[in-house]
């Protein structure tokens, strides 16, 4: 069973700054089957990135994903006010399709 | 437009049962694997269970194995989760989610708004 660890737990940044979120897997994620989701309060999660680096439909290009094996990164190049939210990584290459614990990006 | 609408949540006593439903529309339901994901109040996401398009492949989280049963009715475009022997720690918002792809491993590209299950005496 793959366990995903996200860091940091909370990221305090200002609009316009760059955000770098980390997701580390306890074992290699097959074929980079790693996704990132954004969740805002009172809303369902939204798929941002799949295959470690492919943006989902309608996702702005300020969001980018990278990594392979056990280390993955979500980068938001310049934070917009609507980007302050909780972000989760998920591996979907094996069962159980585990999620990481989340990183909250908050306004500094 | 893809829509996933969960129902069946509510307040239930420990040890009792509850059946959740998810009504799907806007896509060819029997082409896609489907999943249940839950989120305890103030906590993160937890994958609960998933089922392939033809019910031939089913998986459960260890935390619910032996107590929960996932099923689907492709004729009714519906997904279900039968939850037995409920515990306080099963209290959560339960989301229905759709696989992005038809073939192979895929992330979840559409989610419902969730149905709240509260287990308490």
Interface residues (C-beta under 8 A of the other chain):
Chain A: X1 X30 X31 X33 X35 X37 X39 X44 X45 X46 X47 X50 X56 X57 X88 X90 X92 X93 X95 X96 X97 X98 X99 X100 X101 X102
Chain B: X35 X37 X44 X45 X46 X47 X50 X59 X60 X61 X62 X95 X100 X105 X106 X107 X108 X109 X111 X112 X113 X114
